[in-house]
Amino acid sequence: MTQDIVPDDALQERIAANLAAVEERIAAACARAGRARSGVTLIAVTKTRSLAEIVAAYRCGVRDFGENRVEEAADKVPALRAAFRADPATWHMIGHVQRRKARDVVALADLTHSVDSLRLATRLDRVAGEAGKRLAVLLEVNVSGEESKFGLCARDTADEPAFMATAREIAALPNVDVRGLMTMAPIVAHMEEARPVFARLRYLRDALRDATGRDWPELSMGMTDDYPVAVEEGATMVRIGRAVFA
């Protein structure tokens, strides 16, 4: 590990304690849902976090990290890939991706969660093909219908035919490997209020599986304020920043 990325003892202990609390809550949610803990990947969200904080989480066993902004990823990912060379971490692009940043995303991300349109998917497919890479992606779905959110619209049954058609088109692209779906729930006062959003994303994934005959294994849903409910509703990936690093 590079000598210039070394967390101090207090930082290491704080993040270790935070992760232990998060792990306890994930395990309890899995138990309530009758699921194996191994079926949920914890993605530590590194937006605005220092290299030392990320290394501290890595030392605690975290191997999946998520970035919201391409510019931050461009600064962090190469340095941390070098630091973690012997046991590489997986990098997730979880924020909105502009088509003009597609080349950077293909170079930096192991899995891109936020493919929110056929146009973006087509651009990523072309760039990945030029790079000789098959890019793993998730389709971002706007389940809540909030205008402030990105994603393929699938708020109700009227939206489903168009959503299914677009999902099929993206899944047919040769240089993207569609692994599943992602959503962001609204900010709510109580996490139970987010449950219908997570349940609907699972329903949409199951409908795609039935309609296409292909697997859509991943459901990326749940953040610091609602991840236990997301796990109960089938999340295979939870994106947690504040609860890990605060």
Sequence and secondary structure as in RCSB ss.txt:
>XXXX:A:sequence
MTQDIVPDDALQERIAANLAAVEERIAAACARAGRARSGVTLIAVTKTRSLAEIVAAYRCGVRDFGENRVEEAAD
KVPALRAAFRADPATWHMIGHVQRRKARDVVALADLTHSVDSLRLATRLDRVAGEAGKRLAVLLEVNVSGEESKF
GLCARDTADEPAFMATAREIAALPNVDVRGLMTMAPIVAHMEEARPVFARLRYLRDALRDATGRDWPELSMGMTD
DYPVAVEEGATMVRIGRAVFA
>XXXX:A:secstr
  TT    HHHHHHHHHHHHHHHHHHHHHHHHHT  GGG EEEEE TT  HHHHHHHHHTT  EEEES HHHHHH
HHHHHHHHTTTS  EEEE S   GGGHHHHHHH SEEEEE SHHHHHHHHHHHHHTT  EEEEEEEE S  TTS 
SEE SSGGGHHHHHHHHHHHHT TTEEEEEEE      SSGGGGHHHHHHHHHHHHHHHHHHSS   EEE   TT
THHHHHHTT SEEEESHHHH 
